[in-house]
Amino acid sequence: MSPPLSQISQTLNAWIHLVMKHSMHNLMRFARKHGFSLAQLNMLIRLHYRGDCGVSDLGEEAGVTSAAVSQLLEKLVQQGLVLRTEDPQDRRHKVIMLTDAGRQVVHEALIERQSWLIQLAGLLTPEEQEQVDAALQLLIDRAALLEKS
């Protein structure tokens, strides 16, 4: 049996639950509205943050095979959201990149995903916003230390 969570762990878990619930709800709503599967939208967002890369890189990051990624990307290529070109260093490999239209879709999706945060921030007084900002900056700094180890 695991030890009981400390108060800060419980609070962080509650916060993560809210963030995930609202972010995913908004992202799923965006995907449905624009005719994307969540997997396709996830792939576009991964490309946005990762930048141009190979199919195998995306597969490794997403935990799926290159064949699965290729199949997922095919519709995105057909829609003009993703471009698949030859790798100049190795013509056997393909480089995947977002098109301008793909970047626009990601931009709109991220705005939709974060819209509830804007509403939430609007409910806070300026003093509360400063307190939350300071606390979150501290968490970001400490989380970065964990990533280094």
C-alpha positions in Angstrom: 0.0 0.0 0.0 1.4 3.4 -1.0 1.9 6.1 1.7 -0.7 8.8 1.9 -0.1 11.9 -0.2 1.0 15.0 1.5 -1.2 18.1 1.3 0.9 19.6 -1.4 0.8 16.4 -3.5 -3.0 16.3 -3.1 -3.3 19.9 -4.2 -1.0 19.4 -7.2 -2.9 16.3 -8.2 -6.2 18.2 -8.0 -4.7 21.0 -10.1 -3.3 18.5 -12.7 -6.7 16.9 -12.9 -8.4 20.2 -13.6 -5.8 21.2 -16.2 -6.0 17.9 -18.0 -9.8 17.8 -17.9 -10.4 21.3 -19.3 -7.4 21.2 -21.7 -8.4 17.8 -23.2 -12.1 18.7 -23.3 -11.3 21.9 -25.3 -8.8 20.0 -27.5 -11.3 17.2 -28.3 -14.0 19.8 -29.1 -11.7 21.5 -31.5 -10.8 18.2 -33.1 -14.5 17.2 -33.6 -15.4 20.7 -34.9 -12.6 20.6 -37.5 -12.8 16.9 -38.4 -9.6 15.7 -36.9 -9.0 12.6 -34.8 -7.3 13.3 -31.5 -4.3 11.3 -32.8 -4.0 13.5 -35.9 -4.2 16.7 -33.8 -1.7 15.2 -31.4 0.7 14.6 -34.3 0.3 18.1 -35.5 1.0 19.5 -32.1 4.1 17.2 -31.6 5.4 18.5 -34.9 4.9 22.0 -33.8 6.9 21.6 -30.6 9.5 19.2 -32.1 10.1 20.9 -35.4 11.0 19.1 -38.7 11.9 15.5 -38.0 11.8 12.0 -39.4 8.9 9.6 -39.2 10.8 7.3 -36.9 11.4 10.2 -34.5 7.7 10.9 -34.3 6.9 7.2 -33.8 9.5 6.9 -31.0 8.2 10.0 -29.2 4.5 8.8 -29.6 5.3 5.2 -28.7 4.0 3.8 -32.0 5.6 2.2 -35.1 6.8 4.2 -38.0 4.2 2.5 -40.1 1.5 3.7 -37.8 2.9 7.3 -37.9 3.1 7.1 -41.7 -0.6 6.0 -41.9 -1.6 8.8 -39.5 0.3 11.4 -41.5 -1.0 10.4 -44.9 -4.4 12.2 -44.4 -2.6 15.2 -43.0 -0.4 15.3 -46.1 -3.4 15.1 -48.3 -5.0 17.9 -46.4 -2.0 20.1 -47.0 -1.2 20.4 -43.3 2.0 18.3 -43.3 4.8 18.1 -45.9 6.8 14.9 -46.4 10.1 15.5 -48.2 13.4 13.5 -48.7 16.1 13.9 -46.1 19.0 15.7 -47.9 21.5 13.7 -45.9 19.8 10.3 -46.5 17.3 10.0 -49.4 15.9 6.8 -48.0 14.4 8.7 -45.1 11.6 11.3 -45.1 11.5 14.6 -43.2 8.1 15.6 -41.9 7.3 19.3 -41.4 4.2 21.5 -40.8 3.0 23.6 -43.7 1.7 27.1 -43.0 -1.9 25.7 -42.9 -0.7 23.1 -40.4 0.8 25.7 -38.2 -2.4 27.7 -38.4 -4.4 24.6 -37.2 -2.0 24.1 -34.3 -2.2 27.8 -33.4 -6.0 27.6 -33.3 -6.0 24.3 -31.4 -3.6 25.7 -28.7 -5.7 28.8 -28.3 -8.8 26.7 -27.9 -7.0 24.3 -25.4 -5.9 27.3 -23.3 -9.1 29.4 -23.5 -10.2 28.2 -20.1 -7.0 29.4 -18.5 -7.6 32.9 -19.8 -11.1 32.8 -18.3 -9.6 31.5 -15.0 -6.9 34.2 -14.9 -9.7 36.8 -15.4 -11.3 35.6 -12.2 -8.2 36.4 -10.2 -7.3 39.8 -8.8 -4.0 41.3 -9.9 -2.5 40.4 -6.5 -3.7 36.8 -6.8 -2.3 36.6 -10.3 1.1 37.7 -9.0 0.9 35.0 -6.2 -0.1 32.3 -8.6 2.6 33.4 -11.1 5.3 33.3 -8.4 4.2 29.9 -7.2 4.1 28.4 -10.7 7.5 29.9 -11.6 8.9 28.2 -8.5 7.4 24.8 -9.5 8.7 25.2 -13.1 12.2 25.9 -11.7 12.1 22.9 -9.4 10.7 20.6 -12.1 13.6 21.6 -14.3 15.9 20.3 -11.6 14.2 16.9 -11.7 14.6 16.8 -15.5 18.4 17.2 -15.1 18.7 14.2 -12.8 
